[in-house]
Amino acid sequence: MITRQFPVSGAGLGLRRAFLAEIAENPPSEIGFYEVAPENWITLGGKLAKQFRSMTERFKFVCHGLSLSLGSTDALDEVFVRDLKQFMAEHGISFYSEHLSYCSQGGHLYDLMPIPFTDEAVHHVASRIKRVQDILEQKIAVENVSYYAAPGQEMSEIDFFNRVVEEADCDILLDLNNIYVNSVNHGYDAESFLRAIPSDRIAYAHIAGHYVEDHDFLVDTHGAAVIDPVWQLLGKAYELFGVFPTLLERDFNIPPMPELLNEVATIRAIQNAWAQQHQLQTA
């Protein structure tokens, strides 16, 4: 079981501009923390900036990056990292995570591309993560990502992920939906992947929905409700590691707030059930 301090607690929700005004005016009590992509909020001004400030003054936030491009051979965008550090300080945001992928090569690609699972890539990415941590003066978390091809593969996804995390000495943002999507698309066992995660490095988790293109091809969209197998995988993670903070991602096809809150409530219910189970086991 995990015995560590987390940057946030409970069940969270990714904050989107589409419902910022609604949630700033009537903050739901069931949401334990919020997450934002800093690229979408750093330059915010006017009424939206005031609404966002009113949220960060009252609630716990984490940042989840979209554009740092950790796997790219382009120069690391240290200007952005320093702007991020200032943004986090201004809003009292204590934690930052990024995707273990890349999204630039001589310019932005506007998609998250898979890093080759190679020794060379392990060292390259780990060195960039360490540089980010040096600038921010704190550990960051990297997210296991969905991918649809594995060019130049020399090792398994889980071996690559774990080697990067160990060499960079960083934390983990565990995405349960990505594990499930990849397990279907690449034909591996999701629970076996989960069991191989170094649980002492988990900072928090994501859960989301996806699009079913075919029975053996899923697309990670964050545009649908979470399905039962992914909920079950979350429960298995709590069973294996203990309860950790978990956040619902929804990026488009955003439903009315009650539907989002129902999914957040499901996270809380699963957390509570496994917390009680662990208490009984240790009593």
N, C-alpha and C positions, 0 to 999 in steps of 0.2 A: 504493500500500500504506500501511497504518497504521503510523506510527512514533511511538508515544506510550506513556506509562505508563498501565497499567490499575489499577483499584482492587483487582482480584483476578486470578487466573490459572487456566487449565485448564478443566475441565468441572465444572459445579456441579449442585447439587440443591436444590430448594425444600424446606426442613425443615418437616414437618408433625407436629403433636402425636401423630398416629396411630402414628408410628414413631420418636418421639423416644427412648423408652427403649431400643429395639433398637439404634439407631444410636449412642447415647451409650455403650452398653456395648461394642459392637464396631464402631468407626468404620471404614468402608470406605476403604481406601487410595487407591482410584481417584477419590474425590471431592475436587476441588481447592478448592471453597468452597461455602458454604451461603447461602441467602437466606431471610429471614423477613419476614412482614408485621408491622410493629411493633405495630399495633393489637391483635394477638392475643397479644403477649408482654410488653408493658410492665407490665401489672398482674398478671402471673403470680406465684404464690407457692407455697410448700410444696415437695414433691418435684419437681414439674415445673420450678420455678425453679432448683433445684439442678442438675438434669440439663441444663438450658439453659446455666447458667453453666459447667458442666464442658465444654460444647461450645465456647462462645465463648472460653474460656481456651486452647483447643488449636487452633482452626481459624479461618480467615478467613470473615467474614460480610459480607453487604450487607443493607440494608433495602429493601423494596419496598412502598410504601404502598398502602392501599385506600380511604382515606376523606378525603383532603385536599381533594378536589373542586375541582381547579384551575380548572375552567371555570364554576363556579357564580357567581351574583351574590350569594349569601350572603356575609357577612363571612368572611374567611379565618380559620381556626381557629388563631390564633397560640399559644394555650395548648398545643394538641397539638404544634405545631412545637417549642416549647421543651421539652416533655416528651420529644419524640423526640431532641432534641439531648442531653439528659441521659442517656437510655437508650443512645444510641450511644456516649457517652463512657464510661459504666459498663462496657460490654461490648467496648470497643475496636473498634467497627464504624465503618468509615471512609467509607461511601458510602450514599446514599439515592436512590431513584428513585420516580416516581409515574406514573400513567396520565394521558395527555392527554385528559381527559374530565371529567365531573362526576357527582356522586352525591348531591347535596343541593339542595333548593329549599324553604326553610322547614321543613326536616327531612330526615332521610336517606331516600333512595329505594331503597337496597339493590340498586342496579344501576349499571353504568357507562354513562352516557348520552353520546351524541355531542355534541360542541361544534359549533355552526354554523360552516361554513367561510367566515367573513366577515372583512373588515378590522377591524371593531369587535372581534370575538372575538380576533383576533391580539393586539391591543394590550392587551385586558383580561387575557387569560391570561398573556401575557409579563410584565405588571406584577406579577401574583401570584407567578409563578415567581421573579422577581427579589427579591420580598419574602421568600420562603422562603429563598432563598440568602443574603440579608443576615442573617437570624436564625441560620441554621446556620453562617454564615461559611465556606461552601464551595459549590461548584457541585453541583447535583443533575442527574439524568437524567430525561427524560420518555420515556414509551413510546408508540410508535405503536399505536393500539388497534383492535380490531375494532368495527365498527358496522353497523347494519342499516337505517339511514335517514340522509339528509343534509338536514335541514330548513334552508331559507334559504341554500342553497349558492351562493356567489359565486366559488369557486375550487376547484381539485382538492384532493384529500386531501393529496397530496405537497407541493403548493405551500403549503397551510395549515401542514402540519407543519414544513416547512423555515423558513417565515417566523417561526413561533413560536420555534423553536430559535435562530434568528439574533438575533431581537430580545431574547430573554431571556438570550442568551449562556449557554446551558446545554448539558449533554451529552445523549446519546441512549442509551436502552435499546431496542435493536433487537429487535422480536419477529417472527421469521420466520413463525411460524404465522399471526399476524394479517395479515401481508402476503398470504399464500396465501388465507386465508379471504376477505379483502376483494376480492382479485382475482377470485375465483369469484363472489361475491355481487354485485359492482358492475361486472364485465366489463372489467377492465383487465389489463394484462400485468404479472405479478409481478416479472419480471426488470427491466423498465423502471423500475418503482417503486424497486427495490433500487438500481439504478445512480444514481438521483437523490439518494440519501441522502448527506449530507456525512460521509464516512467518518472524518474527523479528529475528529469529536465522539462516535463510538461508544465507550461505556464498557464495555458487555458486552451479551449477547444472551439472549433467551429462545427456547426451542423447546418445542412442546407438541403434543398431539393435539386433535382436534375431533370433532363429531358431524355426520354427513351426513344432513340432513333430506331433501334432494333433490339431483339432479345439479347444480343451480344455486343451492343454498341450503345453506350450511354454518353451523354454530353453534360458536363458540369456547367449548369446555367445559373443557379441561384434564382430561378424564375418560377419555381413550383413548390408545392408543399413537400415537407420531408416525408419519405415513405417508411413503411414499417421495418424493412430490413436495416435501414440506417438508424432508426430509433433503437432497434435491438442491438446494433453494434455499439451505440453509445452506452446502453446498459451493460454490455459486456466489458467495455472500457472501465466503467465504474466498479464492476465486479472484480476486475483484475487489479486495478490501481488505486481504488478509492475515488471519492468524488472530487472533481476539479471544476473550476468555472467554465461555463459553456455558453456560446453565443449563437443566436440564430442569424443567418445571413439571408437577406432577400434583396436582390438588386433590380429586378423588374417584374412586370405582372404583379405589382405590389397590391395585395388585397386590403380591404378595410382593416383598420386597427384591431378590432375584436378578433379577426382571424390570426393576425400576427401574435397577439397576446395569448391566444389559445395554444400556439406552438411554444411560446415562451413558457407557458404554464405546464406544458408537457415536459419540457426540460426540468423544471422545478420538481415536478412529481417524480420523475425518474431519479433525480438527485436525492430527494427526500427518502425515497424507498431504499436506495442503496446505502445512504447514510445510516438509516435505522438498522439495516441488515448488518453493517459493519459494527455498529454499537452492540448489537446482540452477540456477534461473534467474539467481541473483545471483553464482554461483561464477565 
